[in-house]
């Protein structure tokens, strides 16, 4: 007896995931939701989409069981369906980085335009962060920091950085991070810090990458 009907049924189910992540907009939504829950309205604003388009993309992600949604009053809050979804997104992004040369071309051009094409060893930065050799600066919004952050990190959102520089040490190197390799907050933070005499570097990895490494993530009340 042929086992193709069985295989076709299984592969068809797996293909639902592929179809759900075949849109750049939906990948961006996964990337944002990896930082914490968001309402549909906030996600629409963050991605520059209409509310209707955002709702449609989230519906596709929900149907593939990648996103959960809960309604409270007039608002619907979405979140990743589990840590395994976050790990899947990180793995997919890393696969693209290793197999698609255009990814590195686009990234290098962007970093060069920002004047930050300096290379840092990701594993070395992670080691130094874990051993407390540097001041770790999380420049994401407060609510994302509360949902999950690297243990020991100081939260100074990018919008508050210039006003709170007096709180930062000048005798230690600062490692700034944000949402991950596709986020510009840490790039802008490092440039601002360097302009004001701080020694600062950017850590490309964000909290989803930290989780994917199997490292501890802290939460705030």
Backbone as CSV, one residue per row, in Angstrom:
resi,resn,N_x,N_y,N_z,CA_x,CA_y,CA_z,C_x,C_y,C_z
1,UNK,0.848,-1.203,0.000,0.000,0.000,0.000,0.880,1.248,0.000
2,UNK,0.579,2.156,-0.874,1.355,3.389,-0.953,1.150,4.230,0.298
3,UNK,2.248,4.832,0.755,2.130,5.709,1.924,2.074,7.178,1.516
4,UNK,1.899,7.429,0.214,1.867,8.809,-0.241,0.688,9.610,0.312
5,UNK,-0.507,9.050,0.433,-1.587,9.841,1.048,-1.234,10.318,2.460
6,UNK,-0.582,9.447,3.213,-0.148,9.815,4.558,0.867,10.950,4.514
7,UNK,1.863,10.811,3.631,2.893,11.840,3.504,2.299,13.148,2.997
8,UNK,1.430,13.041,2.002,0.826,14.253,1.454,0.049,15.009,2.514
9,UNK,-0.639,14.264,3.375,-1.416,14.909,4.433,-0.500,15.636,5.410
10,UNK,0.604,14.989,5.785,1.544,15.610,6.713,2.245,16.809,6.092
11,UNK,2.761,16.612,4.869,3.465,17.707,4.222,2.524,18.882,3.966
12,UNK,1.277,18.571,3.722,0.288,19.635,3.539,0.114,20.471,4.792
13,UNK,0.155,19.803,5.940,0.060,20.537,7.206,1.307,21.398,7.422
14,UNK,2.489,20.837,7.148,3.718,21.620,7.309,3.726,22.825,6.370
15,UNK,3.136,22.633,5.178,3.118,23.713,4.191,2.296,24.901,4.672
16,UNK,1.396,24.672,5.619,0.629,25.791,6.166,1.551,26.808,6.819
17,UNK,2.601,26.321,7.457,3.574,27.235,8.071,4.293,28.034,6.989
18,UNK,4.706,27.322,5.925,5.400,27.995,4.838,4.551,29.077,4.194
19,UNK,3.286,28.791,3.981,2.392,29.777,3.378,2.215,30.981,4.302
20,UNK,2.137,30.705,5.590,1.911,31.797,6.543,3.086,32.753,6.602
21,UNK,4.305,32.250,6.396,5.491,33.110,6.507,6.022,33.532,5.140
22,UNK,5.181,33.413,4.105,5.623,33.763,2.751,5.482,35.256,2.458
23,UNK,5.022,36.037,3.436,4.840,37.470,3.245,5.839,38.257,4.089
24,UNK,6.540,39.232,3.496,7.453,40.078,4.287,6.738,40.783,5.435
25,UNK,5.508,41.180,5.219,4.753,41.863,6.274,4.499,40.947,7.456
26,UNK,4.195,39.690,7.161,3.920,38.756,8.262,5.202,38.415,9.012
27,UNK,6.323,38.376,8.317,7.600,38.165,9.003,7.902,39.349,9.921
28,UNK,7.606,40.536,9.465,7.823,41.709,10.312,6.939,41.648,11.558
29,UNK,5.704,41.185,11.400,4.815,41.053,12.557,5.352,40.018,13.545
30,UNK,5.881,38.908,13.052,6.478,37.914,13.945,7.665,38.507,14.687
31,UNK,8.469,39.276,13.973,9.643,39.898,14.586,9.226,40.840,15.707
32,UNK,8.188,41.622,15.485,7.707,42.551,16.508,7.067,41.810,17.683
33,UNK,6.294,40.776,17.384,5.627,40.036,18.462,6.621,39.224,19.286
34,UNK,7.799,38.959,18.732,8.842,38.281,19.506,9.326,39.151,20.660
35,UNK,9.040,40.453,20.601,9.418,41.376,21.673,8.354,41.454,22.768
36,UNK,7.137,40.989,22.459,6.072,41.044,23.454,4.723,41.249,22.803
37,UNK,3.653,41.087,23.567,2.288,41.225,23.026,2.019,42.648,22.555
38,UNK,1.185,42.759,21.536,0.799,44.056,20.981,-0.658,43.997,20.546
39,UNK,-1.331,45.137,20.612,-2.667,45.207,20.041,-2.557,45.345,18.528
40,UNK,-3.640,45.035,17.852,-3.652,45.146,16.392,-3.385,46.584,15.973
41,UNK,-3.966,47.537,16.723,-3.772,48.946,16.383,-2.303,49.353,16.481
42,UNK,-1.632,48.903,17.520,-0.218,49.244,17.704,0.624,48.603,16.611
43,UNK,0.332,47.355,16.277,1.080,46.679,15.217,0.890,47.372,13.871
44,UNK,-0.316,47.830,13.604,-0.572,48.559,12.359,0.261,49.825,12.303
45,UNK,0.321,50.541,13.422,1.105,51.771,13.477,2.596,51.498,13.317
46,UNK,3.087,50.450,13.963,4.518,50.140,13.924,4.979,49.688,12.540
47,UNK,4.086,49.045,11.786,4.461,48.526,10.473,4.031,49.444,9.334
48,UNK,3.318,50.532,9.652,2.881,51.458,8.612,1.817,50.887,7.699
49,UNK,1.039,49.934,8.216,-0.026,49.328,7.433,-1.383,49.833,7.897
50,UNK,-2.376,49.610,7.070,-3.740,49.909,7.492,-4.190,48.870,8.510
51,UNK,-5.190,49.221,9.271,-5.728,48.293,10.266,-6.274,47.040,9.590
52,UNK,-6.911,47.221,8.433,-7.495,46.082,7.720,-6.411,45.119,7.234
53,UNK,-5.343,45.648,6.660,-4.263,44.779,6.174,-3.571,44.059,7.320
54,UNK,-3.341,44.788,8.425,-2.706,44.164,9.586,-3.561,43.043,10.132
55,UNK,-4.858,43.272,10.245,-5.778,42.243,10.736,-5.762,41.021,9.836
56,UNK,-5.689,41.250,8.517,-5.655,40.124,7.574,-4.392,39.287,7.775
57,UNK,-3.251,39.941,7.865,-1.993,39.206,8.040,-1.980,38.441,9.365
58,UNK,-2.506,39.058,10.407,-2.559,38.378,11.709,-3.503,37.183,11.666
59,UNK,-4.572,37.294,10.907,-5.506,36.181,10.742,-4.798,34.981,10.106
60,UNK,-3.973,35.242,9.093,-3.229,34.161,8.454,-2.270,33.503,9.448
61,UNK,-1.599,34.315,10.243,-0.671,33.776,11.244,-1.413,32.990,12.324
62,UNK,-2.603,33.453,12.692,-3.398,32.710,13.683,-3.846,31.365,13.129
63,UNK,-4.262,31.357,11.874,-4.744,30.110,11.260,-3.638,29.071,11.166
64,UNK,-2.399,29.533,11.094,-1.258,28.613,11.067,-0.769,28.299,12.480
65,UNK,-1.488,28.776,13.478,-1.167,28.533,14.892,0.185,29.121,15.307
66,UNK,0.569,30.204,14.649,1.817,30.875,15.021,1.568,32.026,15.990
67,UNK,0.346,32.520,16.004,-0.012,33.668,16.837,-1.318,33.379,17.558
68,UNK,-1.390,33.826,18.807,-2.630,33.782,19.585,-3.193,35.184,19.685
69,UNK,-4.505,35.287,19.793,-5.148,36.592,19.946,-6.203,36.514,21.042
70,UNK,-6.254,37.528,21.879,-7.271,37.625,22.929,-7.944,38.982,22.830
71,UNK,-9.248,39.023,23.055,-10.000,40.267,22.940,-10.376,40.777,24.315
72,UNK,-10.182,42.049,24.528,-10.570,42.706,25.772,-11.241,44.028,25.413
73,UNK,-12.548,44.061,25.579,-13.275,45.254,25.168,-13.236,45.403,23.664
74,UNK,-12.752,46.554,23.201,-12.692,46.827,21.768,-11.358,46.440,21.138
75,UNK,-10.423,46.001,21.973,-9.072,45.765,21.474,-8.728,44.280,21.454
76,UNK,-7.977,43.901,20.431,-7.473,42.539,20.295,-5.961,42.573,20.481
77,UNK,-5.464,41.791,21.439,-4.027,41.713,21.707,-3.474,40.415,21.146
78,UNK,-2.394,40.528,20.400,-1.771,39.356,19.782,-0.422,39.069,20.426
79,UNK,-0.047,37.810,20.421,1.242,37.376,20.950,1.662,36.116,20.203
80,UNK,2.962,35.807,20.250,3.402,34.552,19.660,2.761,33.380,20.384
81,UNK,2.491,32.319,19.645,1.808,31.173,20.234,2.688,30.408,21.213
82,UNK,3.993,30.646,21.194,4.891,29.967,22.128,6.330,30.337,21.847
83,UNK,7.203,29.980,22.775,8.632,30.263,22.574,9.186,29.539,21.354
84,UNK,8.555,28.408,20.988,9.040,27.684,19.819,8.822,28.481,18.537
85,UNK,7.799,29.333,18.535,7.571,30.189,17.365,8.676,31.240,17.271
86,UNK,9.063,31.793,18.422,10.165,32.743,18.435,11.458,32.096,17.965
87,UNK,11.704,30.861,18.414,12.915,30.141,17.997,12.870,29.842,16.495
88,UNK,11.676,29.532,15.991,11.513,29.290,14.554,11.858,30.545,13.756
89,UNK,11.380,31.694,14.211,11.669,32.939,13.504,13.172,33.227,13.502
90,UNK,13.833,33.040,14.645,15.279,33.275,14.713,16.015,32.322,13.773
91,UNK,15.615,31.050,13.772,16.272,30.063,12.910,16.060,30.391,11.436
92,UNK,14.870,30.830,11.099,14.577,31.186,9.709,15.403,32.398,9.281
93,UNK,15.501,33.383,10.154,16.295,34.568,9.845,17.767,34.206,9.679
94,UNK,18.267,33.366,10.571,19.676,32.963,10.486,19.947,32.128,9.243
95,UNK,18.985,31.313,8.841,19.144,30.543,7.614,19.250,31.480,6.416
96,UNK,18.408,32.501,6.398,18.479,33.477,5.321,19.810,34.200,5.297
97,UNK,20.320,34.517,6.480,21.607,35.212,6.573,22.752,34.342,6.051
98,UNK,22.676,33.037,6.291,23.776,32.152,5.897,23.679,31.683,4.449
99,UNK,22.456,31.619,3.899,22.286,31.058,2.561,22.027,32.104,1.471
100,UNK,21.569,33.288,1.838,21.217,34.305,0.846,22.222,35.448,0.915
101,UNK,23.085,35.522,-0.055,24.145,36.537,-0.030,23.580,37.951,-0.079
102,UNK,22.421,38.120,-0.696,21.833,39.454,-0.790,21.484,40.023,0.587
103,UNK,21.217,39.150,1.543,20.913,39.632,2.889,22.093,40.417,3.444
104,UNK,23.290,39.864,3.308,24.480,40.533,3.821,24.785,41.805,3.040
105,UNK,24.531,41.796,1.738,24.756,42.993,0.928,23.874,44.132,1.395
106,UNK,22.592,43.840,1.576,21.648,44.867,2.027,22.030,45.371,3.416
107,UNK,22.388,44.444,4.309,22.744,44.835,5.678,24.013,45.691,5.695
108,UNK,25.033,45.268,4.940,26.283,46.020,4.930,26.088,47.423,4.374
109,UNK,25.264,47.544,3.351,25.002,48.860,2.780,24.313,49.752,3.796
110,UNK,23.364,49.179,4.529,22.646,49.961,5.533,23.584,50.414,6.650
111,UNK,24.412,49.485,7.138,25.339,49.823,8.214,26.390,50.828,7.756
112,UNK,26.815,50.691,6.510,27.795,51.635,5.985,27.205,53.041,5.919
113,UNK,25.953,53.127,5.511,25.276,54.419,5.461,25.161,55.031,6.853
114,UNK,25.061,54.163,7.858,24.956,54.629,9.241,26.329,54.851,9.875
115,UNK,27.389,54.540,9.131,28.735,54.711,9.668,29.096,53.696,10.730
116,UNK,28.470,52.516,10.701,28.721,51.506,11.727,28.967,50.132,11.118
117,UNK,29.900,50.076,10.194,30.227,48.809,9.567,31.315,48.067,10.343
118,UNK,31.526,48.462,11.608,32.516,47.782,12.435,32.027,46.378,12.788
119,UNK,32.936,45.440,12.814,32.595,44.045,13.083,32.889,43.704,14.540
120,UNK,31.972,43.034,15.169,32.213,42.536,16.521,31.886,41.049,16.529
121,UNK,32.618,40.304,17.324,32.390,38.875,17.447,31.199,38.643,18.373
122,UNK,30.108,38.118,17.807,28.874,37.966,18.572,29.066,37.092,19.805
123,UNK,29.778,35.976,19.652,29.983,35.071,20.780,30.815,35.734,21.874
124,UNK,31.804,36.542,21.462,32.636,37.234,22.444,31.823,38.265,23.206
125,UNK,30.946,38.984,22.500,30.094,39.978,23.169,29.165,39.294,24.158
126,UNK,28.579,38.181,23.754,27.686,37.442,24.658,28.451,36.999,25.901
127,UNK,29.675,36.501,25.713,30.482,36.067,26.858,30.749,37.227,27.807
128,UNK,31.120,38.361,27.267,31.424,39.524,28.111,30.178,40.016,28.841
129,UNK,29.035,39.950,28.168,27.772,40.332,28.819,27.474,39.387,29.972
130,UNK,27.603,38.082,29.725,27.321,37.097,30.771,28.242,37.251,31.979
131,UNK,29.498,37.626,31.730,30.463,37.743,32.816,30.468,39.124,33.468
132,UNK,29.580,39.994,33.028,29.463,41.296,33.666,30.615,42.235,33.396
133,UNK,31.296,42.062,32.277,32.454,42.895,31.966,32.060,44.230,31.334
134,UNK,30.810,44.374,30.954,30.344,45.582,30.274,29.012,46.028,30.874
135,UNK,28.651,47.271,30.596,27.320,47.763,30.948,26.392,47.462,29.788
136,UNK,25.335,46.718,30.058,24.400,46.313,29.011,23.228,47.291,28.984
137,UNK,22.988,47.866,27.826,21.968,48.895,27.675,20.884,48.411,26.724
138,UNK,19.674,48.312,27.244,18.506,47.919,26.444,17.787,49.202,26.035
139,UNK,17.765,49.500,24.737,17.198,50.773,24.282,15.806,50.611,23.682
140,UNK,15.147,49.513,23.984,13.767,49.310,23.542,12.797,50.041,24.461
141,UNK,11.533,50.181,24.046,10.519,50.780,24.921,10.363,49.990,26.222
142,UNK,9.865,50.678,27.250,9.750,50.070,28.577,8.930,48.787,28.571
143,UNK,7.821,48.755,27.807,6.951,47.576,27.852,7.635,46.349,27.263
144,UNK,8.482,46.537,26.270,9.211,45.405,25.710,10.264,44.913,26.693
145,UNK,10.923,45.836,27.368,11.903,45.470,28.395,11.232,44.661,29.501
146,UNK,10.036,45.086,29.919,9.329,44.396,30.998,8.960,42.968,30.602
147,UNK,8.602,42.769,29.348,8.191,41.436,28.893,9.362,40.467,28.890
148,UNK,10.557,40.955,28.625,11.738,40.092,28.636,12.977,40.868,28.268
149,UNK,14.051,40.686,29.041,15.302,41.387,28.762,16.488,40.557,29.228
150,UNK,17.656,40.943,28.770,18.878,40.264,29.184,19.149,40.590,30.644
151,UNK,19.394,39.598,31.485,19.613,39.846,32.913,20.712,40.881,33.148
152,UNK,20.428,41.829,34.023,21.397,42.855,34.362,21.368,44.073,33.460
153,UNK,20.555,44.031,32.405,20.496,45.156,31.476,19.821,46.360,32.109
154,UNK,20.260,47.538,31.708,19.655,48.803,32.108,18.764,49.274,30.965
155,UNK,17.525,49.621,31.287,16.591,50.047,30.247,16.574,51.568,30.120
156,UNK,17.091,52.047,28.997,17.006,53.463,28.652,16.514,53.526,27.209
157,UNK,15.212,53.703,27.003,14.704,53.775,25.635,15.430,54.836,24.819
158,UNK,15.561,54.587,23.542,16.292,55.496,22.670,15.783,56.926,22.794
159,UNK,14.470,57.087,22.934,13.898,58.427,23.020,14.320,59.175,24.284
160,UNK,14.813,58.444,25.301,15.219,59.063,26.565,16.733,59.119,26.740
161,UNK,17.465,58.611,25.765,18.907,58.413,25.947,19.656,59.713,26.247
162,UNK,19.419,60.743,25.493,20.159,61.989,25.690,19.882,62.599,27.061
163,UNK,18.663,62.440,27.549,18.307,63.009,28.851,18.852,62.196,30.017
164,UNK,19.218,60.943,29.774,19.629,60.070,30.872,21.090,59.635,30.789
165,UNK,21.872,60.322,30.003,23.280,59.940,29.858,24.055,60.054,31.162
166,UNK,23.630,60.943,32.040,24.332,61.104,33.313,24.224,59.846,34.168
167,UNK,23.243,59.002,33.879,23.063,57.764,34.640,24.000,56.654,34.178
168,UNK,24.688,56.863,33.070,25.512,55.804,32.488,26.985,56.000,32.850
169,UNK,27.700,54.919,33.131,29.119,55.018,33.498,29.993,55.336,32.286
170,UNK,30.998,56.164,32.503,31.933,56.499,31.432,33.213,55.677,31.502
171,UNK,33.372,54.900,32.582,34.609,54.128,32.739,34.430,52.660,32.362
172,UNK,33.302,52.310,31.756,33.056,50.941,31.292,32.493,50.986,29.878
173,UNK,32.841,49.973,29.114,32.276,49.895,27.771,30.786,49.593,27.858
174,UNK,30.013,50.212,26.999,28.571,50.000,26.956,28.233,49.147,25.738
175,UNK,27.452,48.111,25.964,26.953,47.265,24.881,25.452,47.518,24.769
176,UNK,25.051,48.104,23.663,23.640,48.429,23.461,22.983,47.376,22.571
177,UNK,21.753,47.014,22.930,21.001,46.084,22.093,19.557,46.547,21.998
178,UNK,18.862,46.018,20.989,17.449,46.372,20.833,16.659,45.117,20.467
179,UNK,15.948,45.146,19.356,15.085,44.019,19.008,15.802,42.914,18.255
180,UNK,17.023,43.179,17.819,17.767,42.179,17.071,18.419,42.778,15.843
181,UNK,18.938,41.941,14.955,19.716,42.419,13.800,18.943,43.327,12.865
182,UNK,17.614,43.233,12.841,16.826,44.024,11.902,16.318,45.329,12.508
183,UNK,16.760,45.657,13.695,16.309,46.861,14.402,17.422,47.913,14.393
184,UNK,17.041,49.185,14.259,18.036,50.268,14.157,18.232,51.018,15.476
185,UNK,17.446,50.722,16.493,17.543,51.487,17.745,18.957,51.457,18.319
186,UNK,19.557,50.268,18.381,20.884,50.150,18.979,21.937,50.846,18.120
187,UNK,21.747,50.821,16.810,22.675,51.526,15.916,22.677,53.017,16.244
188,UNK,21.495,53.594,16.360,21.381,55.017,16.655,21.882,55.323,18.069
189,UNK,21.629,54.408,19.007,22.083,54.622,20.381,23.606,54.638,20.458
190,UNK,24.257,53.709,19.777,25.724,53.649,19.791,26.318,54.921,19.196
191,UNK,25.741,55.393,18.104,26.254,56.615,17.492,26.102,57.808,18.433
192,UNK,24.958,57.891,19.096,24.725,58.985,20.045,25.703,58.919,21.209
193,UNK,25.914,57.726,21.740,26.847,57.557,22.857,28.269,57.916,22.447
194,UNK,28.700,57.467,21.293,30.052,57.778,20.823,30.225,59.285,20.613
195,UNK,29.186,59.934,20.103,29.247,61.380,19.885,29.429,62.143,21.193
196,UNK,29.021,61.513,22.300,29.127,62.154,23.610,30.273,61.581,24.451
197,UNK,31.194,60.900,23.798,32.413,60.476,24.480,32.379,59.124,25.156
198,UNK,31.321,58.362,24.985,31.242,57.027,25.580,31.906,56.002,24.662
199,UNK,32.389,54.929,25.268,32.858,53.779,24.501,31.688,52.814,24.393
200,UNK,31.200,52.621,23.185,29.980,51.827,23.014,30.045,50.992,21.749
201,UNK,29.469,49.799,21.810,29.331,48.935,20.647,27.909,48.397,20.618
202,UNK,27.536,47.899,19.477,26.200,47.328,19.300,26.265,45.812,19.375
203,UNK,25.333,45.228,20.110,25.153,43.782,20.072,23.985,43.500,19.141
204,UNK,24.245,42.773,18.071,23.192,42.490,17.094,22.066,41.649,17.690
205,UNK,22.409,40.742,18.555,21.408,39.822,19.079,20.452,40.528,20.025
206,UNK,19.189,40.140,19.927,18.173,40.645,20.833,17.665,39.544,21.733
207,UNK,16.588,39.813,22.428,16.042,38.838,23.378,15.626,37.535,22.690
208,UNK,14.977,37.567,21.501,14.648,36.288,20.847,15.888,35.436,20.566
209,UNK,16.998,36.089,20.161,18.238,35.356,19.918,18.791,34.792,21.226
210,UNK,18.674,35.578,22.282,19.141,35.151,23.598,18.389,33.897,24.032
211,UNK,17.063,33.924,23.847,16.253,32.749,24.182,16.655,31.557,23.326
212,UNK,16.883,31.804,22.037,17.235,30.714,21.122,18.555,30.067,21.511
213,UNK,19.434,30.815,22.168,20.699,30.258,22.660,20.483,29.415,23.917
214,UNK,19.278,29.441,24.451,18.995,28.713,25.685,19.437,29.466,26.924
215,UNK,19.649,30.791,26.801,20.103,31.595,27.914,18.918,32.194,28.676
216,UNK,19.144,32.524,29.920,18.079,33.034,30.773,17.649,34.420,30.338
217,UNK,16.345,34.653,30.369,15.765,35.968,30.081,15.015,36.429,31.325
218,UNK,15.249,37.670,31.724,14.595,38.212,32.904,13.315,38.951,32.505
219,UNK,12.401,39.058,33.459,11.159,39.813,33.247,10.966,40.797,34.387
220,UNK,10.244,41.865,34.105,9.925,42.863,35.127,8.434,42.824,35.401
221,UNK,8.071,43.218,36.625,6.643,43.247,36.954,5.969,44.332,36.154
